[in-house]
Amino acid sequence: MSDSEIRRRPGGRAARVRKAVLDAAVESLVEGGTARFAIGDIARRAGVNETSVYRRWRTRENLLVDAMLAASDRHVPVPDTGSVREDLRAFAAVVADYLNDPLGSALARAAVVAVDDPEIAEARERFWHTRIDLAAVMIERGIARGEVRPGTDPRVALEALISPLHSRVLMTREPLGEELPRALADLVSDGLSPTRRPPAGTPAR
């Protein structure tokens, strides 16, 4: 069987190698953060050759983004309940659960800690932008259904929802109670309502 045929097989060797490498990358991030994130170490943990990792991801920055996205996709899915308020409630709750978990907390710290490597910094920025872009569909669906003011910036809305959660975990080290995610979701939903007039001089975007 050719390499291309292996790559096309769902659940084949390529899928197993990808999972092993991404699991090893997440393990590396949890243990040492981005500063110690190295393809050689990750290949060793995954039990694969470095050349296999480079062939698929090309750079450690690409691997960093893929590993963090894979972990967040697995643990922080984007809901589709048919209501923007319920979507935001569900999303905030799952983000809080993720940040309360040792894995989620460790990855969140790895995603914000200062580093001297500009390429790692750019990769982390790419990760955050990608996650926001994926979650923006909740706000876009709300606009289409008439639940959210037209012209609302999805990124601003989502940052208003999840930033307080990250702030408590990363800055004040406060626990995330069950009521906080729902309270934040309701606050953001009320602010986005087309029946609520935005403050004078506030740009939509």
Helices and strands as residue ranges (DSSP letters): H 3-8, H 13-32, H 39-46, H 50-57, H 60-75, H 84-100, H 102-110, H 118-135, H 137-144, H 154-167, I 168-172, H 179-192
